[in-house]
Amino acid sequence: MRMSAAWGLILAWALALPAAAGAADGLVHAGNFQSDARLAAKRRVPILVVFTSPSCPYCDRVKAEYLVPMHRDPAYAKRALIREVTIGSSTPLVGFDGTRTTEGAFASAQKVFMVPTVMVFDPRGTPVGEPIVGMLIPDYYFGYLEAAIDAGLARARGK
């Protein structure tokens, strides 16, 4: 009996390792947009927010193929802060104005109902340009992201 329990713990630990590694390599969930906005203002960069849901394969693809590599690339630290918000989530969040809310309520306030949706905000929390809704054309998706970041940079840097 003790041996079965020990093997069960070892198996549970082994199965948890890949999930923990994936979380460490993923995107930063928005927790405090007011704090993020101060950092973005200091760096003079926009905040790129990807709205996702756990059951969305296109969200996983957008994150894995585009946003996580951008997030890991030191050059993008000079171009944008990247955050993730889960629609429908009750995870606490501080909005740009300091109001306490949830990820789901923030997504609803931004009128985000389809995922993935990418929005770029200036350091004051004002959306820049049109949201990128859905996966669109994969061959051009990186270009759409770059254009959105460039528009956000122009606003953040007063151009």
C-alpha positions in Angstrom: 0.0 0.0 0.0 2.8 2.4 0.9 4.6 1.6 -2.3 1.5 2.4 -4.4 1.2 5.7 -2.6 4.8 6.5 -3.3 4.5 5.6 -7.0 1.3 7.7 -7.2 3.2 10.7 -5.8 6.1 10.2 -8.2 3.8 10.0 -11.1 1.8 13.1 -10.1 5.1 15.0 -9.6 6.4 13.8 -13.1 3.1 14.9 -14.8 3.2 18.3 -13.1 6.8 19.1 -14.4 5.8 19.8 -18.0 2.9 22.0 -16.9 5.1 24.0 -14.6 7.7 24.4 -17.3 5.1 25.5 -19.8 3.7 28.1 -17.4 7.2 29.5 -16.8 7.7 29.8 -20.5 4.3 31.3 -21.3 2.9 34.9 -21.2 2.4 37.0 -18.1 -1.2 37.3 -17.1 -2.4 40.8 -16.5 -2.7 41.4 -12.8 -2.3 45.1 -12.5 -2.7 47.3 -15.6 -2.1 50.4 -13.5 1.4 49.1 -12.6 2.0 47.9 -16.2 1.0 51.3 -17.5 3.6 53.0 -15.3 6.3 50.6 -16.6 5.1 51.1 -20.2 5.3 54.9 -19.7 8.8 54.6 -18.3 9.9 52.4 -21.2 7.8 54.5 -23.7 6.1 51.4 -25.1 2.5 50.2 -25.6 0.9 47.3 -23.8 -0.2 44.5 -26.1 -3.0 42.4 -24.6 -4.0 39.0 -25.9 -7.5 37.9 -24.8 -7.8 34.1 -24.7 -9.8 31.2 -23.4 -8.5 27.9 -22.1 -10.4 25.8 -24.7 -9.2 27.9 -27.8 -6.7 26.1 -30.1 -6.2 29.3 -32.1 -5.3 31.1 -28.9 -2.7 28.4 -28.2 -1.3 28.8 -31.7 -1.1 32.6 -31.6 0.7 32.4 -28.2 3.1 29.6 -29.2 4.0 30.8 -32.7 4.0 34.6 -32.2 3.5 36.1 -28.7 5.6 33.8 -26.5 8.6 34.1 -28.9 8.1 37.9 -28.9 7.8 37.9 -25.1 11.1 36.0 -24.8 12.9 38.2 -27.3 14.8 41.0 -25.4 14.3 43.3 -28.4 10.6 43.3 -27.8 11.1 44.6 -24.2 11.9 47.8 -26.0 8.8 47.6 -28.2 5.9 46.4 -26.1 4.8 44.9 -22.8 2.8 41.7 -23.5 0.0 40.5 -21.2 -2.7 37.9 -21.4 -6.3 38.1 -20.2 -8.6 35.2 -20.0 -12.2 36.0 -21.0 -14.8 34.7 -18.6 -12.3 34.4 -15.8 -12.9 35.6 -12.3 -9.2 36.1 -11.6 -8.7 39.5 -9.9 -7.3 42.4 -12.0 -6.6 46.0 -11.4 -7.6 48.1 -14.4 -5.7 51.0 -15.9 -7.6 53.5 -13.7 -6.9 51.5 -10.5 -10.3 50.0 -10.3 -10.4 46.4 -9.0 -12.1 44.1 -11.5 -11.7 40.6 -13.0 -10.1 39.4 -16.2 -13.5 38.5 -17.5 -15.1 41.9 -16.6 -12.2 43.7 -18.2 -12.6 41.7 -21.4 -16.3 42.4 -21.4 -15.6 46.2 -20.9 -13.4 46.1 -23.9 -16.2 44.3 -25.9 -14.0 41.2 -26.4 -16.2 38.2 -27.1 -14.2 36.3 -29.7 -10.8 34.8 -29.0 -8.0 35.2 -29.7 -8.3 39.0 -29.8 -5.2 41.2 -29.6 -5.5 44.8 -28.5 -2.8 47.4 -28.1 -3.1 50.1 -25.4 -1.0 53.2 -24.9 0.4 53.8 -21.4 -2.7 55.7 -20.4 -4.9 52.7 -21.1 -6.4 54.0 -24.3 -6.8 51.4 -27.1 -4.6 52.1 -30.2 -6.0 51.1 -33.6 -8.4 48.3 -34.3 -8.3 44.9 -32.4 -6.9 41.9 -34.2 -9.8 39.4 -33.9 -9.2 35.8 -34.7 -6.2 34.1 -36.3 -6.8 35.8 -39.6 -4.3 34.7 -42.3 -1.3 32.9 -40.6 1.1 34.1 -43.3 0.3 37.7 -42.5 -0.4 37.5 -38.8 3.1 38.6 -37.7 2.7 41.6 -39.9 -0.6 42.5 -38.3 1.0 42.3 -34.8 4.0 44.4 -36.0 1.7 47.0 -37.4 -0.3 47.2 -34.2 2.9 47.5 -32.1 4.2 50.2 -34.4 1.0 52.2 -34.0 1.2 51.7 -30.2 4.9 52.8 -30.2 4.1 55.9 -32.2 1.4 56.9 -29.6 3.5 56.0 -26.6 6.4 58.1 -28.0 4.2 61.0 -29.0 4.8 60.7 -32.7 
